[in-house]
Amino acid sequence: MRLPRDLSGHELAKMLHRYGYEVIRQTGSHIRLKSNLHGVPHQVTVLGHKTLKLGTLNAIVSAVAKYLEKDRSQIAEELFER
């Protein structure tokens, strides 16, 4: 699945809520999210920019997939299915 080219950091933070990620703080344009689904806390930082670069978006999706022990493409499909 192709990643969206017009996704903002705030939109991605809202989408990650379905995996238990909650905003714990924001410093400047950096939004810090934390999940505690597996009993082990996981934090990820999302840039609050108007549009995320593909490499940044790919790295965030990959980190979430690794934490959830799922395939990256499966997470991308679940998140960006329109």
CNS distance restraints for C-alpha pairs under 8 A (distance, minus, plus):
assign (resid   1 and name CA) (resid  73 and name CA) 6.48 0.50 0.50
assign (resid   1 and name CA) (resid  76 and name CA) 6.93 0.50 0.50
assign (resid   1 and name CA) (resid  77 and name CA) 6.54 0.50 0.50
assign (resid   3 and name CA) (resid  54 and name CA) 7.22 0.50 0.50
assign (resid   3 and name CA) (resid  57 and name CA) 7.87 0.50 0.50
assign (resid   3 and name CA) (resid  58 and name CA) 7.73 0.50 0.50
assign (resid   3 and name CA) (resid  76 and name CA) 7.20 0.50 0.50
assign (resid   3 and name CA) (resid  80 and name CA) 7.42 0.50 0.50
assign (resid   4 and name CA) (resid  80 and name CA) 7.33 0.50 0.50
assign (resid   5 and name CA) (resid  51 and name CA) 7.32 0.50 0.50
assign (resid   5 and name CA) (resid  52 and name CA) 7.45 0.50 0.50
assign (resid   5 and name CA) (resid  53 and name CA) 7.45 0.50 0.50
assign (resid   5 and name CA) (resid  54 and name CA) 6.87 0.50 0.50
assign (resid   6 and name CA) (resid  51 and name CA) 5.42 0.50 0.50
assign (resid   6 and name CA) (resid  52 and name CA) 7.25 0.50 0.50
assign (resid   7 and name CA) (resid  11 and name CA) 6.51 0.50 0.50
assign (resid   7 and name CA) (resid  12 and name CA) 6.94 0.50 0.50
assign (resid   7 and name CA) (resid  50 and name CA) 7.40 0.50 0.50
assign (resid   7 and name CA) (resid  51 and name CA) 5.21 0.50 0.50
assign (resid   7 and name CA) (resid  52 and name CA) 6.06 0.50 0.50
assign (resid   8 and name CA) (resid  12 and name CA) 6.39 0.50 0.50
assign (resid   8 and name CA) (resid  48 and name CA) 6.76 0.50 0.50
assign (resid   8 and name CA) (resid  49 and name CA) 5.83 0.50 0.50
assign (resid   8 and name CA) (resid  50 and name CA) 4.70 0.50 0.50
assign (resid   8 and name CA) (resid  51 and name CA) 4.35 0.50 0.50
assign (resid   8 and name CA) (resid  52 and name CA) 5.68 0.50 0.50
assign (resid   9 and name CA) (resid  13 and name CA) 6.21 0.50 0.50
assign (resid   9 and name CA) (resid  46 and name CA) 5.89 0.50 0.50
assign (resid   9 and name CA) (resid  47 and name CA) 5.33 0.50 0.50
assign (resid   9 and name CA) (resid  48 and name CA) 4.28 0.50 0.50
assign (resid   9 and name CA) (resid  49 and name CA) 5.44 0.50 0.50
assign (resid   9 and name CA) (resid  50 and name CA) 6.70 0.50 0.50
assign (resid   9 and name CA) (resid  51 and name CA) 6.78 0.50 0.50
assign (resid   9 and name CA) (resid  52 and name CA) 6.25 0.50 0.50
assign (resid  10 and name CA) (resid  14 and name CA) 6.39 0.50 0.50
assign (resid  10 and name CA) (resid  48 and name CA) 5.58 0.50 0.50
assign (resid  10 and name CA) (resid  49 and name CA) 7.65 0.50 0.50
assign (resid  11 and name CA) (resid  15 and name CA) 6.29 0.50 0.50
assign (resid  12 and name CA) (resid  16 and name CA) 6.18 0.50 0.50
assign (resid  12 and name CA) (resid  46 and name CA) 7.79 0.50 0.50
assign (resid  13 and name CA) (resid  17 and name CA) 6.71 0.50 0.50
assign (resid  13 and name CA) (resid  21 and name CA) 7.86 0.50 0.50
assign (resid  13 and name CA) (resid  23 and name CA) 7.64 0.50 0.50
assign (resid  13 and name CA) (resid  31 and name CA) 7.89 0.50 0.50
assign (resid  13 and name CA) (resid  33 and name CA) 7.51 0.50 0.50
assign (resid  13 and name CA) (resid  46 and name CA) 7.04 0.50 0.50
assign (resid  15 and name CA) (resid  79 and name CA) 6.42 0.50 0.50
assign (resid  16 and name CA) (resid  20 and name CA) 7.01 0.50 0.50
assign (resid  16 and name CA) (resid  21 and name CA) 5.63 0.50 0.50
assign (resid  16 and name CA) (resid  79 and name CA) 7.72 0.50 0.50
assign (resid  17 and name CA) (resid  21 and name CA) 4.75 0.50 0.50
assign (resid  17 and name CA) (resid  22 and name CA) 6.16 0.50 0.50
assign (resid  19 and name CA) (resid  35 and name CA) 7.47 0.50 0.50
assign (resid  19 and name CA) (resid  37 and name CA) 7.76 0.50 0.50
assign (resid  20 and name CA) (resid  34 and name CA) 7.84 0.50 0.50
assign (resid  20 and name CA) (resid  35 and name CA) 5.23 0.50 0.50
assign (resid  20 and name CA) (resid  36 and name CA) 7.00 0.50 0.50
assign (resid  20 and name CA) (resid  37 and name CA) 6.40 0.50 0.50
assign (resid  21 and name CA) (resid  33 and name CA) 5.66 0.50 0.50
assign (resid  21 and name CA) (resid  34 and name CA) 5.04 0.50 0.50
assign (resid  21 and name CA) (resid  35 and name CA) 4.36 0.50 0.50
assign (resid  21 and name CA) (resid  36 and name CA) 7.75 0.50 0.50
assign (resid  22 and name CA) (resid  33 and name CA) 5.24 0.50 0.50
assign (resid  22 and name CA) (resid  34 and name CA) 5.42 0.50 0.50
assign (resid  22 and name CA) (resid  35 and name CA) 6.48 0.50 0.50
assign (resid  23 and name CA) (resid  31 and name CA) 6.88 0.50 0.50
assign (resid  23 and name CA) (resid  32 and name CA) 5.84 0.50 0.50
assign (resid  23 and name CA) (resid  33 and name CA) 4.45 0.50 0.50
assign (resid  23 and name CA) (resid  34 and name CA) 6.53 0.50 0.50
assign (resid  24 and name CA) (resid  31 and name CA) 7.98 0.50 0.50
assign (resid  24 and name CA) (resid  32 and name CA) 5.84 0.50 0.50
assign (resid  24 and name CA) (resid  33 and name CA) 5.67 0.50 0.50
assign (resid  24 and name CA) (resid  34 and name CA) 6.52 0.50 0.50
assign (resid  25 and name CA) (resid  31 and name CA) 6.27 0.50 0.50
assign (resid  25 and name CA) (resid  32 and name CA) 5.42 0.50 0.50
assign (resid  25 and name CA) (resid  33 and name CA) 7.42 0.50 0.50
assign (resid  26 and name CA) (resid  30 and name CA) 5.63 0.50 0.50
assign (resid  26 and name CA) (resid  31 and name CA) 4.52 0.50 0.50
assign (resid  26 and name CA) (resid  32 and name CA) 5.96 0.50 0.50
assign (resid  27 and name CA) (resid  31 and name CA) 6.72 0.50 0.50
assign (resid  29 and name CA) (resid  47 and name CA) 5.67 0.50 0.50
assign (resid  29 and name CA) (resid  48 and name CA) 4.78 0.50 0.50
assign (resid  29 and name CA) (resid  49 and name CA) 6.77 0.50 0.50
assign (resid  30 and name CA) (resid  45 and name CA) 6.38 0.50 0.50
assign (resid  30 and name CA) (resid  46 and name CA) 5.89 0.50 0.50
assign (resid  30 and name CA) (resid  47 and name CA) 4.72 0.50 0.50
assign (resid  30 and name CA) (resid  48 and name CA) 5.85 0.50 0.50
assign (resid  31 and name CA) (resid  45 and name CA) 5.61 0.50 0.50
assign (resid  31 and name CA) (resid  46 and name CA) 5.10 0.50 0.50
assign (resid  31 and name CA) (resid  47 and name CA) 5.99 0.50 0.50
assign (resid  31 and name CA) (resid  48 and name CA) 6.28 0.50 0.50
assign (resid  32 and name CA) (resid  43 and name CA) 6.94 0.50 0.50
assign (resid  32 and name CA) (resid  44 and name CA) 6.00 0.50 0.50
assign (resid  32 and name CA) (resid  45 and name CA) 4.56 0.50 0.50
assign (resid  32 and name CA) (resid  46 and name CA) 6.40 0.50 0.50
assign (resid  33 and name CA) (resid  43 and name CA) 5.53 0.50 0.50
assign (resid  33 and name CA) (resid  44 and name CA) 5.35 0.50 0.50
assign (resid  33 and name CA) (resid  45 and name CA) 6.14 0.50 0.50
assign (resid  33 and name CA) (resid  46 and name CA) 7.57 0.50 0.50
assign (resid  34 and name CA) (resid  41 and name CA) 6.78 0.50 0.50
assign (resid  34 and name CA) (resid  42 and name CA) 5.58 0.50 0.50
assign (resid  34 and name CA) (resid  43 and name CA) 4.36 0.50 0.50
assign (resid  34 and name CA) (resid  44 and name CA) 6.52 0.50 0.50
assign (resid  35 and name CA) (resid  41 and name CA) 5.65 0.50 0.50
assign (resid  35 and name CA) (resid  42 and name CA) 5.25 0.50 0.50
assign (resid  35 and name CA) (resid  43 and name CA) 6.46 0.50 0.50
assign (resid  36 and name CA) (resid  40 and name CA) 5.67 0.50 0.50
assign (resid  36 and name CA) (resid  41 and name CA) 4.41 0.50 0.50
assign (resid  36 and name CA) (resid  42 and name CA) 6.35 0.50 0.50
assign (resid  37 and name CA) (resid  41 and name CA) 7.43 0.50 0.50
assign (resid  42 and name CA) (resid  67 and name CA) 7.20 0.50 0.50
assign (resid  44 and name CA) (resid  60 and name CA) 7.16 0.50 0.50
assign (resid  44 and name CA) (resid  63 and name CA) 7.69 0.50 0.50
assign (resid  44 and name CA) (resid  64 and name CA) 7.91 0.50 0.50
assign (resid  45 and name CA) (resid  60 and name CA) 7.85 0.50 0.50
assign (resid  46 and name CA) (resid  60 and name CA) 7.43 0.50 0.50
assign (resid  47 and name CA) (resid  52 and name CA) 7.35 0.50 0.50
assign (resid  52 and name CA) (resid  56 and name CA) 6.51 0.50 0.50
assign (resid  52 and name CA) (resid  57 and name CA) 6.19 0.50 0.50
assign (resid  53 and name CA) (resid  57 and name CA) 6.23 0.50 0.50
assign (resid  54 and name CA) (resid  58 and name CA) 5.94 0.50 0.50
assign (resid  55 and name CA) (resid  59 and name CA) 6.14 0.50 0.50
assign (resid  56 and name CA) (resid  60 and name CA) 6.33 0.50 0.50
assign (resid  57 and name CA) (resid  61 and name CA) 6.19 0.50 0.50
assign (resid  58 and name CA) (resid  62 and name CA) 6.00 0.50 0.50
assign (resid  59 and name CA) (resid  63 and name CA) 6.14 0.50 0.50
assign (resid  60 and name CA) (resid  64 and name CA) 6.27 0.50 0.50
assign (resid  61 and name CA) (resid  65 and name CA) 6.09 0.50 0.50
assign (resid  61 and name CA) (resid  72 and name CA) 6.58 0.50 0.50
assign (resid  61 and name CA) (resid  75 and name CA) 7.04 0.50 0.50
assign (resid  61 and name CA) (resid  76 and name CA) 6.86 0.50 0.50
assign (resid  62 and name CA) (resid  66 and name CA) 6.12 0.50 0.50
assign (resid  62 and name CA) (resid  72 and name CA) 5.54 0.50 0.50
assign (resid  63 and name CA) (resid  67 and name CA) 6.29 0.50 0.50
assign (resid  64 and name CA) (resid  68 and name CA) 6.15 0.50 0.50
assign (resid  64 and name CA) (resid  75 and name CA) 7.97 0.50 0.50
assign (resid  65 and name CA) (resid  69 and name CA) 5.82 0.50 0.50
assign (resid  65 and name CA) (resid  70 and name CA) 5.09 0.50 0.50
assign (resid  65 and name CA) (resid  71 and name CA) 5.97 0.50 0.50
assign (resid  65 and name CA) (resid  72 and name CA) 5.20 0.50 0.50
assign (resid  65 and name CA) (resid  75 and name CA) 6.20 0.50 0.50
assign (resid  66 and name CA) (resid  70 and name CA) 6.38 0.50 0.50
assign (resid  66 and name CA) (resid  71 and name CA) 7.61 0.50 0.50
assign (resid  66 and name CA) (resid  72 and name CA) 7.68 0.50 0.50
assign (resid  70 and name CA) (resid  74 and name CA) 6.87 0.50 0.50
assign (resid  70 and name CA) (resid  75 and name CA) 7.07 0.50 0.50
assign (resid  71 and name CA) (resid  75 and name CA) 6.60 0.50 0.50
assign (resid  72 and name CA) (resid  76 and name CA) 6.20 0.50 0.50
assign (resid  73 and name CA) (resid  77 and name CA) 6.12 0.50 0.50
assign (resid  74 and name CA) (resid  78 and name CA) 6.25 0.50 0.50
assign (resid  75 and name CA) (resid  79 and name CA) 6.08 0.50 0.50
assign (resid  76 and name CA) (resid  80 and name CA) 5.83 0.50 0.50
assign (resid  76 and name CA) (resid  81 and name CA) 7.88 0.50 0.50
assign (resid  77 and name CA) (resid  81 and name CA) 5.41 0.50 0.50
